[in-house]
Amino acid sequence: MGTANFWDHPESAQKTIQQVKTLNVLLKPYEELTKSSDDLQAMLELAMEDDSFEAELESELSATLVKMEAFELQAMMSGKQDGCNAIVSIKPGAGGTEACDWAEILYRMFVRWAQRHDFVVEETDRESNLEAGVQSVTFRVVGDYAYGYMQSEMGVHRLVRISPFGDGGTRQTSFAAVDVVPELDDTIVIEVNEKELEMQTFCSGGPGGQHQNKTQSGVRLIHKSGVRGESRTERSQPKNYANALALLKSRLYAIEEQKRLGDIANRYDSKGEIAFGSQIRSYVMQPYTLVRDERDGIEMKDPGVDRVLDGDLDAFMQAYLRYKAAKTHKRQKVSA
């Protein structure tokens, strides 16, 4: 960045600046912690000579421990694409209209979480359900380490509640699958042979104006492997094609990365069932209230469900990062 011709190629310069910005998310907290450590050592020496410094030492130590915990979590996101934007897709499973409504509730939950953390959410595809909720929705979460955080939400989410769509007042169980992939930047090239793609076009139904409803602007790309990408929110077919292709490439890359790591997940299996026994997290609203993550066992009780559905996901995301780090460490010890 200090070279004389750095700005001769603005596009390349912006990419470099973005890389530095991502690195500084880790480096600056590390530098602050190093300084805090030095300050604590100096205060400890003073407190050993004068008891009046003990209260100040304890206060500074508590503040440093909070910073340390936050830095530790950030450092756990060491994957190649953890610093990237995230592309999130939600699809309802077993449960009919109830499941479609549950998919939209999850969408709202993620949007609320993103807003709390100053991420930008951009909807790229949405297929509304006729009665309520969505048949599917795809959106981007834009910001540093968006994928690093959002990867914890990948899997099947289960809801238990009294259905607002039934007459009997009985409990209903609904499922929705959440897929999360990193948005690839220009430094990663994924070659896709057009001969291996099937392109489908369709009218973008639902709200969105006359143009979207009457023209074949929506695009669905299906790779020979069964992986697909869709986009319908743009008014022009070329823009929807570009969005669908970007999503398809991100999904293909994510699958190859999982294979490379020896952890091929069922979430990418087109035959995987979004139903009982496959959930990563359960949200129970009747007859008691409880949110439980099935991977690491973390629970949040009353009034936890409302808080979680309003975007309070940090505890679950942090627990998942620790769970993932522990699994990685165990795998490394076994291979060694």
C-alpha angles and dihedrals in degrees: 000000000000095000119111095239097045094116095044087096105039095184093054090043092054091053090052091049090051090051090051090048091053092048092049089059085073103026099053095052088047091054090047091051091049090054091046090052091054091047091050091051091052092047091048091056090050092048091052088059098036124029091205089077094059096088092051090047092052092049093050091046092053092050092048092050090055090051090046093054092050091048091048091056092047091050090054088067093080099135119123093250101030091106093055132100114267130237110207128191126187123195127177119235133184113000109065116223089356090060092047089053089048090053090055091047089054090050090053090047093055092045090052091049092049092050091052089057097042095251119146118235120206120183112220103172135015133171110187123212115238096234103029142328127012137302087210140340132191126190142165123239105205123200144076112311093357090143091045090061100033095052087080089069096058111120142043119326120202127206127194117190146124103282116241088204100058134075101216100068090229127146116266129198118213134181136203130178122224119201120191126187131169117254106241120231127211092270090073116064118199113187115209119184109225088216087066092056131085113203121206125183127199143167114272100237129198127039116349111097137280095288094059094045098049105040132064092248098136117093131201120186119194119192119212088250090062095253111134143187128200137188131177107151098088121083094226127064094222091057092048089048091053092049093048092048092049091051092047092051092048091052093048090050092049091052093051091049091052090050091050090053092048093241108111105178125212089229089083094051108104088209093056112121120231095214146083117347096020102080125119093193136021126208110197119190099163138080086359133359120252140139113204130180108215095204102058101012097239113155136193117196135191121003086013100101095061091045093050094046087051090060105273095139102133096103092053094045093049092047090051092051090053091045091050093046091051091050091049091049091049092049091050091051091050093049091047 
